Amino acid sequence: MRTPRAPRETRSPGLEPLAVLPVFVTLTGKRAVLAGANGGAAWKMKLLAAAGAHVDVFAPEPTDEMRGAPAEAVAGTVVLHERDWSPADLEGAAFAIAAFEDEGECECFVGAARAAGAIVNAIDRPHLCDVSFGAIVNRSPLVVGISTEGAAPVFGQTVRARIEAMLPAGFKAWVAAARDWRAEVSARYHAFGERRAFWERFTDKAFAEPERAPVRADLDALLAENDAAPSGGSVVLVGAGPGDAELLTLKALRALRSADVILYDDLVAPEILDYARREARTMLVGKTGHGPSCRQDDINALMVSLAKSGKRVVRLKSGDPLVFGRAGEEIDACRAAGLPVSVVPGVTAAQGAAASLGVSLTHRDAARRLQYVTGHDRRGALPDDLNWAALADPTVTTVVYMPKRTLRALLARAITEGLPPATPALVVFNATRPDQAVVRAEARDLADRVEAAGLDGPAIVMVGDALGRGAESAVATEMMASLAQ
C-alpha cells in the first residue's frame, strides 16, 4: 500500500556564486576617454566607438593602428590627441580606459577617472578595473558577452566561436525588428501574459526563418495570430525523456520556457527544471514505486484548478507521457473541465536505454515486433491480464516498465508459458543518466543477477532475441565506460 502525500511547491536552489556580474553599459552619445598606447589600446578605441561613444584618446606616441582608428569607427567618433592626458580631460567621461605599460601611471589615471565619476578599465591590470571586457558575439542589438574572469581567455574565445556558429547572422534583423515593434505591441496588449504570448510567437518565427529580415506583414500576421489565440489557462503534458536533459525536444523546451506552473514527477531529472523560466512555480506531484505518492485525483484537481485560474500549466513527466504515464486520465480531466490540453511527446525510457547501449529493439532477422508492458497493476502485483503467449515469444522484443517488484514472478511465468530460458535479457537502471547501470543475463538468471547487483533507481527490463545481436560489443563498451569512471 502506497503512503499518500500531497503535492508540494518546490524552489530551485537559485543562482550559483558568480565570479563577476554580467552587465551591459549603454554608451551611445556619451563621452569615453582612453589614455596610453599599449598593445590593446587600438582595439579598445574601436570597441568604445562601436558602442556609440564619443572617444577622446590621449597618447603622445600613438601606434600606426591607433592613428588609423578614427577612420575605422563604425559608430560614434574617435578623436586622437597626441599629447599626455590631464585630470581635466576626464571631465564628463562616462567610461575611461588606462592603456599604460607603467603601473604607477596606470594607477594615477585610474584614480583621476574614478574621481571624475567614470567607469574604469585598465588593460591587463584586473586589480585596477571596475569592469572587464569579455569575448563578444555581435548580432547587435543582440549581444552576447562571455567572461572567464581572465582565467582562460582561449577557452572563452572558443565558447564565443561555438555560440557564433549557433546564432544565425540574420538574428540581427529580427532583434532590430523587436526593438522597433515593441512600443506598438505594448500599446496593443496591456496584460503581461498577452505580451509574452506575442513575443513567444515572434521568437518561434525568428528561429524558423532566421536568414531573412522580417517585414511589416510579419508583424500584422503575428498580431492577428495572437488576437485569435484562446485566452485563459491551458495544460500541456510534456515528456521529459528518461533523464538526459539533452534528449529534450525543442517543443518541450518551448513549453517549459512559457509555463507559469510546472507539475513534475520524482523521476524527472533536476537539471531539466533548469530550462524553465525563472518566474515559473514548480510543484512536485510525483509517484514513487511502492513508496509515498500523490493521488492521481489530487494531481488532476490541482492541474485543473491552476489552469482555470488562467495559468499555463506544464505537466512534466519522465519518458513519454503517453507511455504508462496516466496521460489518458489527465487529458480526460482537462477536457471534462473545458480546458485546452495538448501533448508534447518525449523520448521513452526504452528508446533512451536502447540508444545508450547501442542495441536495436527490432531486427529484421530477430524481431519484427516490439511490445511495452507494465510490470504491475493497481495493487502493485503482477497483472492478471498479460498476454503470456506474446510474452513467451523470443522473436518479439518485450520491454517491461516498473518491473522491480514483480521481475522474478514475471520471468518465471513467461518461461512456464514457453519463453526459452536462455533468451537474452537485461535490466537498465537510471537509463541515460550519469549513473546508468546494466545487468545482463539469460532470462532464467536475470532476477538472481539483479538481486546480487543490489542496484537502485528507476529500472526497465528488456527481453528478446534481438538483444543478443551485438551483445558482446555492447558489454565491452560498458566495461570500458566502467573502467574510465
C-alpha positions in Angstrom: 0.0 0.0 0.0 1.4 3.3 -1.0 1.7 6.1 1.5 -0.2 9.1 0.2 1.5 12.5 0.0 0.3 15.9 -1.0 1.6 17.9 -4.0 4.1 20.4 -2.7 5.7 23.5 -4.1 9.5 23.3 -4.7 12.0 26.0 -5.3 15.2 25.9 -7.4 18.4 26.3 -5.5 18.8 29.7 -7.1 21.9 31.2 -8.6 25.3 29.6 -8.1 28.1 32.0 -7.0 29.1 34.4 -9.7 32.7 35.3 -10.3 31.6 38.5 -12.0 28.3 40.3 -12.5 27.5 40.4 -16.2 26.1 43.9 -17.1 25.7 45.8 -20.3 26.6 49.5 -20.4 24.9 51.9 -22.8 27.5 54.4 -24.2 25.6 55.8 -27.2 26.2 59.6 -27.3 28.3 59.5 -24.1 31.9 60.5 -23.7 34.7 58.0 -23.2 38.4 58.6 -22.6 41.4 56.3 -23.3 44.9 57.2 -22.3 48.1 55.4 -23.3 49.3 53.4 -26.2 49.9 49.8 -25.1 49.1 46.8 -27.3 45.4 46.7 -26.5 44.7 50.4 -27.0 43.7 50.4 -30.6 41.1 47.6 -30.2 39.6 49.2 -27.2 39.3 52.5 -29.1 37.3 50.8 -31.8 35.2 48.9 -29.3 34.1 52.1 -27.5 33.3 53.8 -30.8 31.3 50.7 -31.9 29.2 51.1 -28.8 28.3 54.7 -30.0 30.6 56.6 -27.7 32.5 59.8 -28.5 36.0 58.7 -27.7 38.9 61.0 -26.8 42.3 59.3 -27.0 45.4 60.8 -25.3 48.7 59.3 -26.4 51.9 61.3 -27.1 53.3 58.4 -29.3 50.3 56.5 -30.8 50.9 53.4 -32.8 50.0 53.3 -36.5 47.0 51.2 -35.7 45.8 53.9 -33.3 46.3 56.6 -35.9 44.0 54.6 -38.3 41.3 54.0 -35.7 39.3 57.3 -36.2 38.7 56.4 -39.8 37.6 52.9 -38.9 34.9 53.8 -36.4 31.7 52.1 -37.4 29.6 54.2 -34.9 30.4 57.1 -32.5 33.6 59.0 -33.1 37.2 58.8 -32.2 39.5 61.9 -31.8 43.2 61.3 -31.3 45.1 63.8 -29.2 48.9 63.3 -29.5 49.8 64.5 -26.0 49.7 63.4 -22.4 46.4 63.3 -20.5 45.5 65.6 -17.7 42.8 65.2 -15.0 40.7 68.0 -16.7 40.5 65.6 -19.8 38.3 63.3 -17.8 35.6 65.8 -17.0 32.2 64.4 -18.2 33.6 61.0 -19.1 31.2 58.0 -18.6 33.9 55.4 -19.3 37.7 55.5 -19.1 40.4 53.1 -20.1 44.0 53.1 -19.0 46.4 51.7 -21.6 49.8 52.3 -20.0 52.8 50.0 -19.6 53.8 51.7 -16.4 51.9 50.6 -13.3 52.3 53.9 -11.5 50.9 55.9 -14.4 48.1 53.5 -14.7 47.2 53.9 -11.0 47.3 57.7 -11.3 44.9 57.7 -14.3 42.5 55.2 -12.6 42.3 57.4 -9.5 41.6 60.5 -11.5 39.0 58.7 -13.7 37.1 57.4 -10.6 37.2 60.9 -9.1 35.5 62.2 -12.2 32.8 59.6 -11.9 33.8 57.3 -14.8 33.6 53.6 -15.0 37.2 52.4 -15.3 39.0 49.6 -17.1 42.8 49.1 -17.1 44.2 46.9 -19.8 45.9 43.8 -18.5 45.5 45.0 -14.8 42.4 43.4 -13.4 43.2 44.6 -9.9 42.6 48.2 -11.1 39.4 47.5 -13.1 35.8 48.4 -12.2 34.8 46.3 -15.2 36.5 43.9 -17.6 35.9 43.1 -21.2 35.0 39.5 -22.3 34.6 37.8 -25.6 31.7 39.2 -27.6 29.2 37.6 -30.0 27.9 40.6 -32.0 24.4 40.2 -33.6 23.6 43.7 -32.4 21.2 44.6 -31.0 21.6 41.0 -29.8 24.9 41.0 -28.0 26.4 38.0 -26.0 29.2 38.6 -23.6 31.5 35.8 -22.3 33.8 36.0 -19.4 36.2 33.6 -17.7 37.4 36.3 -15.4 40.8 36.2 -17.1 41.3 32.6 -16.1 41.0 31.0 -19.6 40.9 33.5 -22.5 41.4 30.9 -25.2 38.5 28.9 -23.7 36.3 31.9 -23.7 37.2 32.6 -27.4 36.3 29.0 -28.2 32.9 29.3 -26.5 32.4 32.5 -28.4 33.1 30.7 -31.7 30.6 28.0 -30.8 27.9 30.5 -29.9 28.5 32.4 -33.1 28.0 29.2 -35.1 24.7 28.6 -33.3 23.3 32.1 -33.8 22.5 32.9 -37.4 23.6 36.3 -38.6 20.0 37.1 -39.6 19.0 37.3 -35.9 20.4 40.8 -36.0 17.4 41.9 -38.2 14.9 40.0 -36.0 16.1 41.6 -32.8 16.2 45.0 -34.5 12.5 44.5 -35.6 11.6 43.5 -32.0 13.1 46.8 -30.9 11.1 48.7 -33.5 7.8 46.9 -32.8 7.9 46.8 -29.0 6.0 50.1 -28.4 3.2 49.0 -30.8 2.9 45.6 -29.2 2.9 47.1 -25.6 0.2 49.5 -26.6 -2.0 46.8 -28.0 -1.6 44.2 -25.2 -1.8 45.6 -21.7 -1.7 42.2 -19.9 1.7 40.6 -19.3 0.5 37.2 -20.5 -0.7 38.5 -23.8 2.6 40.3 -24.5 4.6 37.3 -23.6 2.5 35.1 -25.9 3.2 37.5 -28.7 6.9 37.5 -28.2 6.9 33.7 -27.9 5.3 33.6 -31.4 7.8 36.1 -32.6 10.7 34.1 -31.3 9.4 30.9 -32.9 9.1 32.7 -36.3 12.6 34.1 -35.9 14.1 30.7 -35.3 12.1 29.2 -38.1 13.2 31.8 -40.7 16.4 33.3 -39.3 18.1 34.2 -42.6 15.5 36.7 -43.8 14.7 40.1 -42.5 11.1 40.5 -41.1 8.7 42.9 -42.7 5.5 44.7 -41.6 3.5 41.8 -43.0 5.1 39.5 -40.4 4.1 41.9 -37.6 0.5 42.0 -38.9 0.3 38.2 -39.1 1.7 37.7 -35.6 -0.7 40.3 -34.1 -3.6 38.6 -35.8 -2.5 35.2 -34.6 -2.1 36.5 -31.1 -5.5 38.1 -31.2 -7.1 34.9 -32.3 -5.4 32.7 -29.7 -7.7 31.5 -26.9 -7.2 33.4 -23.7 -7.1 31.9 -20.2 -5.2 28.9 -18.9 -4.1 25.7 -20.6 -2.4 22.4 -19.9 0.5 20.8 -21.8 1.6 17.3 -21.0 5.4 17.2 -21.7 7.7 14.3 -22.0 11.0 14.9 -20.2 12.7 11.8 -21.6 14.4 9.2 -19.4 16.9 11.5 -17.7 19.5 13.1 -20.0 18.5 16.7 -20.4 19.9 16.8 -23.9 17.2 14.4 -25.1 14.5 17.1 -24.5 12.8 18.1 -27.8 12.7 21.7 -28.9 9.0 21.8 -28.4 9.4 20.6 -24.8 11.9 23.4 -24.2 9.5 26.0 -25.6 6.7 24.6 -23.3 9.0 24.8 -20.2 10.0 28.4 -21.1 6.4 29.5 -21.4 4.9 27.8 -18.4 3.6 29.6 -15.4 3.4 26.4 -13.3 5.3 23.1 -13.7 3.9 20.0 -12.0 6.6 17.4 -12.2 7.3 13.8 -11.1 10.1 12.4 -8.9 11.8 10.7 -11.9 12.3 14.0 -13.8 16.0 14.8 -13.7 16.6 18.0 -11.7 18.6 19.7 -14.4 15.6 19.6 -16.7 13.9 22.1 -14.5 16.7 24.5 -15.1 15.3 25.1 -18.5 12.1 26.6 -17.1 11.9 30.4 -16.9 12.9 31.7 -13.5 9.4 33.1 -12.7 7.7 29.7 -13.1 6.4 27.9 -10.0 7.5 24.3 -9.7 5.5 21.7 -7.8 6.4 18.1 -7.0 3.4 15.8 -7.6 5.4 12.6 -8.0 4.8 9.0 -7.5 7.4 6.5 -6.4 7.2 2.8 -7.0 5.6 1.3 -3.9 6.6 4.5 -1.9 5.0 7.8 -0.9 2.9 9.0 -3.8 0.5 11.8 -4.7 -3.0 10.6 -5.5 -3.9 10.9 -9.2 -7.2 12.6 -8.3 -5.3 15.2 -6.4 -3.0 15.8 -9.3 -5.9 16.1 -11.7 -7.7 18.6 -9.4 -4.6 20.7 -8.9 -3.8 20.8 -12.6 -7.4 21.8 -13.5 -7.6 24.4 -10.7 -4.4 26.1 -11.8 -5.4 26.2 -15.5 -8.9 27.5 -14.6 -7.2 30.4 -12.7 -5.5 31.4 -16.0 -2.2 29.7 -15.6 -0.3 27.9 -18.4 0.4 24.6 -16.7 3.0 22.1 -17.8 2.6 18.6 -16.6 6.2 17.3 -16.8 6.6 13.5 -16.9 9.6 11.2 -17.2 9.9 9.5 -20.6 6.9 9.9 -22.8 3.6 11.0 -21.1 1.6 8.6 -23.4 3.5 5.5 -22.3 2.4 4.4 -18.8 2.2 8.0 -17.7 -1.5 8.2 -16.9 -1.8 10.7 -19.6 -5.3 9.5 -20.6 -6.7 10.3 -17.1 -5.2 13.8 -17.1 -6.4 14.5 -20.6 -9.9 13.4 -19.7 -9.8 15.6 -16.6 -8.8 18.7 -18.6 -11.4 18.0 -21.3 -14.1 17.5 -18.7 -13.3 20.9 -17.3 -13.4 22.5 -20.7 -9.7 23.3 -20.7 -7.4 23.3 -23.8 -4.9 20.4 -23.4 -2.1 19.2 -25.7 0.8 16.7 -25.5 4.5 17.1 -26.3 5.9 13.6 -26.7 9.3 12.6 -25.2 12.0 10.0 -25.7 10.7 6.9 -24.0 12.8 5.1 -21.4 13.0 2.1 -23.7 14.4 4.2 -26.6 16.8 6.0 -24.3 18.1 2.8 -22.8 18.5 1.0 -26.1 20.3 4.0 -27.6 22.7 4.3 -24.7 23.5 0.6 -25.0 23.8 0.6 -28.8 21.3 -2.2 -29.2 18.3 -2.3 -31.6 14.9 -3.0 -30.2 13.9 -4.5 -33.6 15.9 -6.5 -36.1 14.8 -7.9 -39.4 16.4 -11.3 -38.6 15.4 -11.5 -35.0 12.5 -9.2 -34.0 9.8 -7.7 -36.2 7.6 -6.7 -33.3 8.1 -4.6 -30.2 5.8 -4.6 -27.1 5.7 -2.5 -24.0 4.1 -3.9 -20.9 3.7 -2.8 -17.3 5.2 -4.9 -14.5 2.5 -4.3 -12.0 -1.2 -3.5 -11.7 -3.1 -1.0 -9.5 -2.4 -3.2 -6.5 1.3 -3.4 -7.2 1.1 -7.1 -8.1 1.8 -8.9 -11.4 -1.1 -8.1 -13.8 -3.5 -11.0 -14.4 -4.4 -10.0 -17.9 -1.0 -10.0 -19.6 -0.8 -11.8 -23.0 1.5 -14.6 -21.9 1.7 -16.1 -25.4 3.1 -12.8 -26.7 5.5 -12.5 -23.7 6.8 -16.0 -24.3 7.8 -15.3 -27.9 11.5 -14.6 -28.1 11.2 -13.1 -31.6 9.4 -10.2 -30.0 11.3 -7.6 -28.1 9.5 -7.1 -24.8 10.1 -4.0 -22.7 8.7 -4.1 -19.1 8.2 -0.9 -17.3 8.1 -0.7 -13.4 9.4 -4.3 -13.1 11.4 -4.4 -9.9 8.8 -5.8 -7.5 7.5 -8.5 -9.9 10.6 -9.3 -12.0 11.1 -12.8 -10.7 7.5 -13.8 -11.0 7.1 -12.3 -14.5 10.1 -14.1 -15.9 9.2 -17.4 -14.2 5.7 -17.3 -15.7 7.0 -16.3 -19.1 9.3 -19.3 -19.1 6.5 -21.6 -18.0 4.4 -20.2 -20.8 7.1 -21.1 -23.4 9.8 -18.4 -23.3 13.2 -20.2 -23.9 15.1 -19.9 -20.6 18.3 -18.8 -22.5 16.6 -15.8 -24.2 18.8 -12.7 -23.8 17.6 -10.3 -21.2 18.8 -7.2 -19.4 17.8 -4.6 -16.8 18.8 -1.0 -17.2 18.9 1.2 -14.1 18.8 5.0 -14.4 18.8 4.9 -18.2 20.7 7.7 -20.0 21.8 9.3 -16.7 25.4 9.5 -15.4 24.8 6.6 -13.0 23.3 4.3 -15.6 24.0 0.6 -14.8 23.2 -2.5 -16.7 22.6 -6.1 -15.6 22.7 -8.7 -18.4 21.8 -12.4 -18.2 19.7 -15.2 -19.8 16.1 -14.9 -18.8 16.3 -17.7 -16.3 19.1 -16.0 -14.4 18.2 -12.3 -14.7 16.3 -12.0 -11.4 19.2 -13.6 -9.4 21.7 -11.3 -11.1 19.7 -8.2 -10.4 19.3 -9.1 -6.7 23.0 -9.8 -6.4 23.9 -6.4 -8.0 21.9 -4.5 -5.4 21.3 -1.6 -7.7 18.7 1.1 -7.1 16.8 3.7 -9.2 14.2 3.5 -12.0 14.6 0.3 -14.0 13.4 -1.1 -17.2 13.6 -4.7 -18.4 14.2 -5.9 -22.0 13.8 -9.4 -23.2 14.2 -10.9 -26.7 16.5 -12.5 -29.2 17.2 -9.0 -30.8 19.1 -8.1 -27.6 21.7 -10.8 -28.3 22.7 -9.1 -31.5 26.0 -7.3 -30.9 25.8 -8.1 -27.2 29.5 -8.8 -26.9 30.5 -5.4 -28.3 27.9 -3.7 -26.1 29.3 -5.5 -23.0 32.8 -4.4 -23.9 31.7 -0.8 -24.3 30.0 -0.9 -20.9 33.2 -2.4 -19.3 35.3 0.4 -20.9 33.0 3.0 -19.6 33.1 1.5 -16.1 36.9 1.4 -16.1 37.0 5.1 -17.3 35.0 6.1 -14.3 
